[in-house]
Amino acid sequence: MNFFRAFTRRVIGISAAITLSAACISTQAADRALLDVLLENGVINREQYEALLQKSSLQYEDVLSAQQLSRDGCATQMPSGPVDDKPDQTATEKSEAEPSVEMSYGKNGFRLETHDGNWQTNLQWRAQLRYTHPSSGDPRQLSKFTDEDESTLEARRLRMKIGGHGYKPWLKYYFEVDLQPSRDVDDSSAGSSARVIDYRIDLAKWDWGGLRVGQWKVDYNRERSDSSGRQQFVECSIVNRVFTVDRQVGVQLRGRAFKDTYADTRYYLGVFNGEGRGVRNTDDTMMYVGRLQWNFLGRDLPLRQTDVEFTKAPTASLAFGASTTKGPCTRWSSSGCGNLDGFGAPEDAQHDQYEIDQFVQEVAFKWRGFSLQQEWHRKEITDGLTDEEFILNGAYIQSGYFFHHMFPAFPNSLELAARYAFVEEPNQNNLDIDNDREEFTLGANWFFRGHGNKLTLDWSRLNLDDNFVNDKESENRVRFQWDVSF
């Protein structure tokens, strides 16, 4: 029996060699196909296969034996004994040694991704380096307008971003670390320690509906949802501090319906703790937030300012948002739960002292280098201890344009922009009297690589009308910033 097996294998080897000799006069495609068969049946090994594959055509003068094939003096050695039908070990080890992860760099930073596309991680570093004069914030009381001028250099934001997906492309994750927040000279050093500001997981298998859990800037209004690295000016308008819902911990249903039609709509419905960033709820009341965005021209408008992408077709959105909650907070920020001027600090308030009901209307538009966005806000605060109700109103409108598209001599990397904003809020000394604040800002952006590397210069005229003492003050402010991501 062993003799019969050996004889059969020798016959197969000789037959394959004769067949190979005949195939040498055919095309390279036929040569490769035949070599694949010989390799699969163990007649030749991987090294012999690679050597024969380099030939432009295979022609053998003679079949010397089952052990040797030759052409033009170049010999390819065949097995001298019984052919081993096991897979070539060298080829197997080489295949196993090949890396299963690819590395690249793109708009989201450095990327690691498996060949099957099911696992992906993006790592990006970002810095905002800023100069301001004569003040770094928005003055809200008369005394702030008469403070001594200051010139400030600061690393306004130093961030590390990590995001991607795992198991499947629709199971997404993202978290962001603020490495060293700036602080005032009299603040504790703990105030500038690193902190996780965003962490979230998205189940986004279907466009029409998905689920997000974690902590992030709640999808309530465009200005705050826009990344600080994708702003048209150095910072948000004076409206933001008063009306933002900011970062919260919670869960949200989100999706897009009637995609690419004139009914194209995005919706967001969420339930959150309502206590701000990184805080557990202190009672059984929750924050409920909803947003409805209608892309009425049939094209989606992403949450980023300016039209540096040069949108080729008119793209616009009309959106409405609402929020309601009870708790100790009257405002929120990246630092968490806080209080508006004139209201008690959260640590001094009862858990459900303030009922906050908010509403926002918003419009945004982009086309061929031109961008426009507007928001109108209303906020009602009811003090549960006194049953007093306070109403705050605010709005802004801003626009920018790359004049290169109108005048070719204008630098194509330069955008000019303007913004107007106002806020009507209770006076710090008497909540029954309103303060009126205004902002006029002119700005210029120079884009080296879109929002990933840009310079921003803006000038603001800030006005305060204090109706409690019937006095007015104004201030000019200049800011210059380099925002860069790696």
BALO-863578 format. One line per field, with one value per residue (C-alpha): residue number from 1; x, y, z. Coordinates in steps of 0.001 Angstrom, whole numbers, plus 524288, in hexadecimal, padded with zeros to 5 digits. Each point is the difference from the previous one (the first is absolute). Layout:
! residues N
n	NUM ...
px	X ...
py	Y ...
pz	Z ...
END
This chain:
! residues 486
n	1 2 3 4 5 6 7 8 9 10 11 12 13 14 15 16 17 18 19 20 21 22 23 24 25 26 27 28 29 30 31 32 33 34 35 36 37 38 39 40 41 42 43 44 45 46 47 48 49 50 51 52 53 54 55 56 57 58 59 60 61 62 63 64 65 66 67 68 69 70 71 72 73 74 75 76 77 78 79 80 81 82 83 84 85 86 87 88 89 90 91 92 93 94 95 96 97 98 99 100 101 102 103 104 105 106 107 108 109 110 111 112 113 114 115 116 117 118 119 120 121 122 123 124 125 126 127 128 129 130 131 132 133 134 135 136 137 138 139 140 141 142 143 144 145 146 147 148 149 150 151 152 153 154 155 156 157 158 159 160 161 162 163 164 165 166 167 168 169 170 171 172 173 174 175 176 177 178 179 180 181 182 183 184 185 186 187 188 189 190 191 192 193 194 195 196 197 198 199 200 201 202 203 204 205 206 207 208 209 210 211 212 213 214 215 216 217 218 219 220 221 222 223 224 225 226 227 228 229 230 231 232 233 234 235 236 237 238 239 240 241 242 243 244 245 246 247 248 249 250 251 252 253 254 255 256 257 258 259 260 261 262 263 264 265 266 267 268 269 270 271 272 273 274 275 276 277 278 279 280 281 282 283 284 285 286 287 288 289 290 291 292 293 294 295 296 297 298 299 300 301 302 303 304 305 306 307 308 309 310 311 312 313 314 315 316 317 318 319 320 321 322 323 324 325 326 327 328 329 330 331 332 333 334 335 336 337 338 339 340 341 342 343 344 345 346 347 348 349 350 351 352 353 354 355 356 357 358 359 360 361 362 363 364 365 366 367 368 369 370 371 372 373 374 375 376 377 378 379 380 381 382 383 384 385 386 387 388 389 390 391 392 393 394 395 396 397 398 399 400 401 402 403 404 405 406 407 408 409 410 411 412 413 414 415 416 417 418 419 420 421 422 423 424 425 426 427 428 429 430 431 432 433 434 435 436 437 438 439 440 441 442 443 444 445 446 447 448 449 450 451 452 453 454 455 456 457 458 459 460 461 462 463 464 465 466 467 468 469 470 471 472 473 474 475 476 477 478 479 480 481 482 483 484 485 486
px	80000 80AF0 80695 7F343 7FE77 80DF1 7FE99 7F338 8063F 80B82 7F6B1 7F893 80CC5 804E6 7F2BF 7FF84 80DCB 7FC89 7F39F 807F9 8095F 7F4C4 7FA01 80CB4 7FC55 7F2D8 7FD01 804B5 7F23A 80010 80DCC 7FB84 7F3B1 807E2 80A34 7F4F2 7FB6E 80DCD 801DE 7F2F5 802FB 80D71 80770 807DB 80277 7FE38 80E00 7FF4C 7F2C4 80544 80C03 7F7FB 7F64B 80AAD 8019B 7F97B 7FC83 8030A 8072B 80730 808C9 7FE95 7F9D2 80C10 7F94F 7F54C 809FC 8049D 7FA59 80916 7FF38 80B67 80957 7F7A5 7FBF0 7F44E 80171 7F4C0 7FE49 808C4 7F7B4 7F1AB 7F8E1 7FB7B 7F1B8 8008B 7FF0C 80CFF 80446 807BE 7F42B 7F769 80990 80182 7F142 7FEBE 80AFB 7F94C 7FA42 7F12D 7FF33 8022A 804A5 7FCCD 7FDF2 7F41F 7F706 7FD65 80E73 807A8 7F7E1 801A6 7F699 7FEC1 7FF7B 7F1E8 7FBFE 7F947 809A9 804DE 80686 80308 80948 80117 8066F 7FAEE 80486 7FA1C 80A69 7F9FB 80336 7F59F 7FF96 7FB1C 7F7BD 7FEA2 7F16A 7F334 7FE04 7F274 8006B 803D4 80BA5 805FE 800A5 80848 80953 80E61 80349 806A3 8075D 7FEFB 8070C 7F9FF 7FE79 7F142 7FDCF 80953 7F86A 80206 7F568 7FE40 7F4EA 7FC4B 7F80A 800F0 7FA4A 7F811 80142 7F2E6 80440 8073A 80728 8067A 80638 8073F 80961 80271 80E24 80243 7F4D3 80446 7FD52 800CE 80B50 7F76B 7F9F1 8043D 8097C 7F5DE 7F81E 809E4 80199 7FD08 7F1F0 7F7D8 7F5E7 7F9DC 7FDAA 7F580 7FC00 7F72A 7F7E3 7FE85 7FC5C 7F4A2 7FEF7 7F1E4 802F5 80B3E 8037C 80A71 80405 80A69 803D0 800C9 7FB72 7F16C 7FA4B 7F7F1 80537 809CD 8096E 8031E 7FF7A 80A13 80D85 8082F 809C0 7F602 7FB7B 7FF92 80545 80986 7F4F0 7F130 7F741 7FB83 7F376 806C0 802ED 7F1E6 7F89B 808B9 7FBE1 80E07 8053B 7F710 7FFD7 7F4D9 7FA12 7FA81 7F852 804AA 7FE04 7FD6A 7F37F 7FC46 80E58 80384 7F228 7F9DC 7FAD0 80DC7 7FF81 808C6 7FA41 805D8 7F8AB 807A3 7FEFF 80B2C 803D1 7FF57 80B1D 80A75 80CCE 8045F 7F575 7F62B 7F1F9 7FCA6 7F17C 7F601 7FDC3 80650 80313 7F859 8055F 7FAE9 804A9 7F9F3 8081D 7F9B7 8099C 7F5F3 80871 801BC 80E4B 8054E 8071F 80AD5 8029C 80BD0 8012C 80521 7FF6D 80E49 7FB8E 7F9FB 7F290 7FC4A 7F13F 7F7D0 7FEC5 7F7C6 7F8F9 7F53A 8004E 7F8A3 8043E 7FA05 804D7 7F9F6 8056A 7FFA6 80C01 809ED 80600 7FC45 80ABF 8099B 80DA5 80B80 802BA 7F282 7F49E 8006A 7F7CE 7FC67 802E8 7F683 7FBFA 804FD 80B6A 7FC40 805D9 7F725 7F395 7F65D 8009B 7F3D4 7FF8A 800A7 7F751 8068B 7F835 8072C 7FCE9 80885 7FD48 80B27 80338 80CA7 80413 80C24 802F4 80C3B 8084A 7F4E1 7FACB 7F545 7FA5F 7F692 7FA0F 7F56D 7FF0B 7F614 80249 7F661 804DD 7F634 804E7 7F8E0 8023D 7F9DE 7F7F1 80663 801D8 80B1B 80091 80CAA 800FF 80B81 803CD 80B4E 80224 80D04 804E1 80CB3 804DD 80C19 800E1 8096C 7F400 7FB9D 80D4C 80A9D 80AD0 7FB0F 80794 7F871 803A6 7FA36 7F22F 7FA08 7F4A6 7F706 7F70A 7F5C5 7FA65 7F7C0 7FBA2 7F540 801ED 7FC9F 808AB 80962 7FB5A 7F17C 7FA91 7F3AA 807FA 80682 80DC6 801C6 80CDB 80462 80B3D 80507 80B1F 80808 808D0 809AC 8043F 80BD4 7FEB2 80C69 7F90B 7F1AC 7FC06 80B5E 809F3 7FB93 80285 7F4B9 8000A 7F3EB 7FC5C 7F401 7F871 7F92E 7F52E 7F8B0 7F3DC 7FE09 7F1D5 8015B 808F3 7FC76 80E07 806C1 80DB7 80752 80CC3 80813 8064F 809FB 802E2 8098E 8007A 806EE 7F7D9 80749 7FD85 809B4
py	80000 80992 7FCE6 802CF 80D51 803D4 7FBB6 807C3 80C46 7FEA7 7FE85 80C48 80765 7FBC6 802C4 80D7A 802EB 7FBFF 80841 80B91 7FE75 800D0 80BA7 807D2 803DF 80591 80D2C 80469 7FE9C 7F191 7FE9A 805DC 7F7C3 7F39C 803FB 80204 7F1FF 7FA97 80781 7FB9C 7F1A4 800D6 7FD65 80C85 807C7 80E8F 803CA 7F8B0 8062B 80DBE 7FD51 7FA7F 80B26 809CC 7FA0D 806F9 7F2B8 7F231 7F747 7F3B2 7F8C1 7F351 7F95C 7FA6E 7F98E 801B5 8074D 80ABC 8098A 8091E 80B41 80746 7FAB2 80441 7F426 7FEBD 7F4C2 7F69A 7F6E8 7F403 7F746 7FE0F 80CEE 8055A 803A8 80905 80EDE 806E0 8042D 80BC1 80592 7FDE1 806B1 80B59 801BC 7FFDC 809DA 80A10 80B39 7FFE3 80EA4 80B3F 80D75 80CD0 80E7E 80826 80AE0 7F8CA 7FE14 7F35F 7F40F 7F1AB 7F6FB 7F165 7FA8C 7FBC0 80DD6 7FBA7 80697 80DE5 809DD 80E3D 807DC 80EC1 80AE9 80DDF 80D0F 80D93 80A38 80D50 80E31 8096E 80E59 8068B 7F4F9 7F191 7FEB4 806F8 80AE1 7FEEF 80A65 80E4B 7FD77 7F6D7 80AFA 8083C 7F524 80184 7FBA5 7F2FB 7F994 7F149 7F500 7F2CD 7F238 80159 7F1CF 7F46C 7F3F4 7F1B8 7F98A 7F165 7FA38 7F56E 7F395 7F1F5 7F2BE 8065D 80D30 8044E 7FE34 80CE1 805D8 80CE7 806A6 80CC3 80456 80E37 7FF5C 80D21 809BF 80E05 80631 80CFE 802FB 7FEA3 7F300 7F2E6 7F842 7F51D 808A6 7FDEA 7F14A 7F6F6 7FBC8 7F74B 808EA 7F6E0 7F16D 7F979 7F3AB 80033 7F4FB 80579 7F491 80701 80E0F 800F6 7FCB1 7FE04 80093 80802 7FE5B 8070E 80E38 80A3A 80D90 7FDD7 801CD 80BFA 80B7D 80143 809EF 7F7A1 7F307 80520 7FBEE 80B0E 7FC9B 80292 80D7C 80BF6 808B3 7FE06 7FC99 7FE98 80BFB 80633 7F81F 7F310 80193 80309 7F641 7F439 7F2BC 7FB89 7F2A7 7F688 7F192 7F882 7F831 804A2 7FB18 80659 7FDE7 80553 7FE38 802A4 800E0 807FB 80513 80D2A 7F9CD 7FC25 800C0 7FCFB 7FDA8 7FEEF 7FBBE 7FE63 7FDEA 8050C 801BE 80EB9 80259 802D2 7F970 7F46B 80130 7F5E7 8045C 804F8 7FC94 7F916 80B62 7FF55 80924 7FDC2 805AD 7FF70 80593 7FF61 80451 80145 8001D 80688 80038 7F13E 80039 7FDE8 80B5A 7FB22 80694 80851 80E63 80737 7FA8E 7FC70 7F3E4 808D5 7F9A4 7FEB7 7FF54 8088B 7F8E5 804A6 7FBDD 804D6 7FA7B 800D9 7FB43 7FF2E 7FC22 7FEA9 7FC0D 8029B 80126 808E5 804F7 80C5A 7FE73 7F5CE 8000C 7F6D9 8011D 7FAAC 80575 80EA5 80C11 80C33 80D4B 80318 7F1DB 7F784 7F6A6 7F1B8 7FBBB 8099E 7FC8A 7F51C 7F443 803DE 80E98 80516 7FBB0 8034C 80015 803E5 80192 802FB 802E0 7FF1F 801F2 7FC9D 8011D 7FD55 801B8 80286 805A1 80774 7FC06 8053C 7FB6F 805A6 7FBF9 805A8 7FB56 80100 7FAE7 7FFC9 7FDF1 7FD54 8008D 7F55D 806D6 80D03 7FC42 80B5B 7FEA5 8061B 800C9 80135 802A6 7FFFF 7FE9D 800CD 8004D 7FE15 7FEBA 7FDAC 7FFC7 7FC3F 80BDB 7F8BB 7FA33 80DCC 80672 7F669 80907 7FE03 7F53F 7F342 7FBE9 80C41 80100 80C88 7FF32 8083C 7FD34 80727 7FAC1 804D3 7FAB0 804C0 7FA2D 8034F 809EB 7FA8F 80987 7FF78 7F46C 8077E 8094D 7FBE2 80272 8019B 7FB7C 8010C 7FAB1 804C7 7F798 80035 7F47C 7FA89 7F1DD 7FB14 7F176 7F832 7F2D0 8027E 8008A 7F6F1 80B0D 80E1F 80D99 8084E 80E78 806E9 80D38 8021E 80B87 7FBEF 80863 7FF2E 807BF 7FE66 803FB 7FECE 80BF5 80538 7FFCE 7FB26 7FB32 7FB23 7F902 7FC29 7F295 7F9C1 7F163 7F86F 7F129 7F4BF 7F398 7F3FD 7F164 7F4FC
pz	80000 80372 7F312 7F8EE 806DD 7FCF7 7F1E6 7FEB7 80564 7F6BF 7F48F 8044B 8012D 7F287 7F9D8 80622 7FB38 7F209 800E2 804E4 7F492 7F673 806F7 7FEE0 7F23A 80476 8060D 80D64 8055E 7FC91 805C1 80CE5 8008D 7FDE3 809FE 809C1 7FD7B 801A1 80CA6 8055E 7FD1C 8061E 7F354 801F2 80C5A 80288 7FC80 7F316 7FD45 80208 7F780 7F4A7 8011D 7FC7E 7F277 7F4BF 7FA2F 80451 7F5FA 803EC 7F657 806BE 80B91 80659 80B4D 80A18 8085D 7F69C 7F620 7F881 7F67A 7F9C6 80A28 80BAA 807EF 808D9 80973 80206 80B95 7FEC6 80881 80229 7FF11 80D2C 7FF0A 80C06 7FDD5 7FE7B 80DC0 7FB38 7F906 80BF5 8092A 7F674 7FF4C 80ECB 8015A 7F75D 80813 8019E 802FB 7F68E 80431 7F91E 8027F 7FC82 80493 80CC9 8030D 80062 7FCAA 80362 7F8EB 7FDFD 7F236 801A6 803F2 80C7A 8093A 7FEE8 8090E 7FCE3 8089D 7FED9 807CC 7FFBB 80581 8009E 802D4 802A8 802DE 8055B 803E1 80874 805F2 7FD6D 802B5 7FD4E 80A27 80626 80AC0 7FF9F 808E0 7F5EF 7F60B 80930 8043D 7FCD4 7F23F 7FE55 7F4D7 80099 7F8FF 802A6 7FB22 7FFAA 7FC71 7FFBA 7FBEA 7FCEA 7F7D9 7FE47 7F813 7F66A 80011 804E2 7FC83 7F509 7F8F1 805B4 80E2D 801E4 80B8C 80346 80BA2 801BF 80AA6 80383 80445 806A0 8013C 80291 80D5F 806FA 8091A 80C1F 7FBCF 80560 7F797 80018 7F6F3 7F52D 80166 7F4A6 7FEA0 7F73C 7F9D4 7F5E0 7FFE2 7F807 7F8D6 7F407 7FA7E 7F249 7F74C 7F978 7FB55 8047B 80E1A 80956 80E57 806FA 80E36 807CD 8021F 7F544 7FBF9 7FF14 7F25E 8034B 7F81F 7F4F6 805D5 80BDE 7F8D4 7F649 8045C 805BF 7F551 7F54A 80411 7F75B 80ACE 80B28 8095D 8008C 80101 80CD7 7FE53 802AF 80E8B 80367 7F78D 7FD7F 80562 7FDF0 803E7 80702 8037D 7F9E3 7F4EB 7F313 7F441 7F367 7F191 7F27D 7F83B 7F1BF 7FC55 7F3D6 7FE1C 802F8 80C78 80480 80EDF 80B9F 80D83 80DB1 80C5A 80C99 80EA6 8086B 80E3A 7FE9A 809A8 7F5CB 7FCAC 80834 80A8D 8048F 80192 80D90 7FF5B 7F775 7F6AA 7F2A0 7F4B1 7F36A 7F356 7F216 7F30F 7F26E 7F440 7F29B 7F490 7F752 7F3A9 80067 8043D 80DB2 80681 80929 80D16 7FC99 7FD15 7F3F1 7F22B 7FE9F 7F871 7F57D 7FFCA 7F1A6 801A8 8091C 80D15 80B6B 80C56 808E2 80DC6 80CD7 80D55 80D88 80D7D 80D75 80D43 80EA5 8087D 806A6 7F326 7F8B2 7F5BA 7FAFB 7FA2A 7FD82 80E90 80317 807CC 80304 8027E 7F889 805ED 80B01 8026D 80B10 7FE3E 7FDC0 80CF8 8071A 7F89C 80271 7F6FA 7F859 802ED 7F209 7F4E2 7F310 7F351 7F38E 7F19A 7F418 7F1A3 7F653 7F192 7F8D3 7F1BA 7F7A5 7F1A5 7F7EB 80AF7 806A0 80D57 808BC 80CE1 809E5 80D0D 808BC 80E21 80AF7 80DC3 80B55 80DE6 80AC9 80E0A 80777 80D00 7FC47 7F3F1 7F8DD 7F159 7F844 7F131 7F84A 7F16C 7F6CF 7F1C3 7F690 7F162 7F93B 7F21E 7F8C8 7F209 7F843 7F70F 7F715 7F95C 7FC70 7FE1E 7FB61 804E5 80DE8 80766 7FEDB 80DEE 80648 80559 80572 8098E 80882 80B9A 807F7 80CCD 80B5D 80D2B 80920 80D90 80E2B 806B2 80A14 80A79 7FCF3 7F87E 7FC97 7F778 7F35A 7FB58 7F164 7FA0C 7F1D5 7F7F3 7F2D6 7FAC7 7F383 7FCEC 7F642 7FE0F 7F891 7FD1A 7FDB4 8003C 80245 80E42 80329 7FF21 80002 8055F 80523 80347 8051B 805A4 8087F 80518 80CA5 805D9 80CF7 8038D 80EB7 8025C 80EB7 800E8 7F28D 7FB42 7F3B8 7FD54 7F3F3 7FD54 7F434 8000C 7F6EF 7FF27 7F7A5 7FF93 7F968 7FFCF 7FB4C 80028 7FDCE
END
